[in-house]
Amino acid sequence: MTHSEKIREAYEDATFNLLMEQWATQQGEQYKTLNEQLKQDPACAVPPEVSHACYRTIRQEVSKSRQAKVKRAAGKALQRAAILIAALVLLMTGALALSPVLRAHTLNLVLETLDGHANISFFSSEEDSAAGIWGTGWLPDGYSCTYQSENDTMWEFENEAGHWIIFIVSPDTVGIDLDTENASVMETVYIGACEGLYVERPKDNSLIWGDAAAGKVLMLHSDDLDKATLLTVAEHVVLN
Amino acid sequence: MISTIICTIEDPDDRVWICRLYETYEPLMFWATGKYLKNVEDRRDALQDAVVALIQNLDTIKTLEPPYLRTYIVCTVESRSINLAKRRNLELRLFDDLDRVPVEPAANLTEDHFWQLSAKKVLSDIWPKLSTQERVLLESKYILGYQDREIGELLGCKASSVRMYLTRARRKAMELLTEVNQLDAL
């Protein structure tokens, strides 16, 4: 097809489009009259089962359409939230180096806003972390320490039934990998004034919280302890 | 989250709008299914398909003027009825062997006097003289806005042939239009 033929076809197409619009409008007026006549004619009545089926279809389809719209809107909102969180993390990293007060509050903020993600990253602190050896002031009956790392950052406790508790203390400069993929519960908790995150999974539960004053992130992990018991253990964690 | 909330507020209005539309034009829609289908169950299913198609195009049909909207609705119902008849292998001789019809070249299809919108006689006057096949083809293209692939599926021909069929249908319509306008001028 030559260029000239293409232009001519486009012209014909556009012209015919206008003619069809004119036709549709005139036809529509005839359909209006026909519709009124059909309404008056008992022989043309729509069977009730047809009506019911169509109203049911309307309900179902509008509902489907609504769900699709909500999903799309929620997806967009989540994307925006993710971008906002990323921007906050970047902005706060710079601010933290300048303000210890802000730093104390921001550690909590990041724990809160990143609760839907599998990985939690904390930003580096310019300050020296508080020195000292951490310890668990209280544990449920039957647990005893079976392992302690040389640098006093990790402890493992076990009871006679083979259940275990792991306690980890990390500087807030390291990234914490928190498995939330199969989490059935994930909620914000408070250990004293420190904000934390409790994650419940089918085979184990975790509690992670930040102690901004000490510049530490603390984590309790157990295959047996429930939320209340983990919180009690956390509340008794001490800096010796 | 605001957009999510807006969605949930807007949709009940959509349901009310489409229910009212259906209520108003139910007799017309049911009548339109009868053009290609006889059995009540088939007509019901075609009507349901048409309702789904209308809901999927709700944003478009809400902008149409009432007379155009009525034609759009009827064309949608007809298109869904044809589709259902084909799916169920019902007797529908309208579109058999469309691809066996030799396709003539589209050169020199028009002369300028064909394309006068100010002519006294318009498409409505010659519409009944077009074949059902040609009417469905033109409605699918210009009223429902189908793509060549969709038209090909509906009519049972190759998508690559649709453009040529359209050209032929347009030419026939314009020839008829010119003829009646010339007669009118005498």
Interface residues (C-beta under 8 A of the other chain):
Chain A: E5 R8 E9 Y11 E12 D13 T15 F16 N17 L18 L19 M20 E21 Q22 W23 A24 T25 Q26 Q27 G28 E29 Y31 K32 L34 N35 L38 K39 C44 A45 V46 P47 E49 V50 S51 A53 C54 Y55 T57 I58 R59 E61 V62 S65 R66 K69 V70 A73 A74 K76 A77
Chain B: M1 S3 T4 I6 C7 T8 D11 D14 R15 I18 C19 Y22 T24 Y25 E26 P27 L28 F30 W31 V40 R43 R44 L47 Q48 V51 V52 I55 Q56 L58 E65 P66 P67 Y68 L69 R70 T71 Y72 V74 A106 A107 L109 T110 W115 L117 V122 L123 S124 W127 L138 Y142 I143 T167 R170 A173 M174
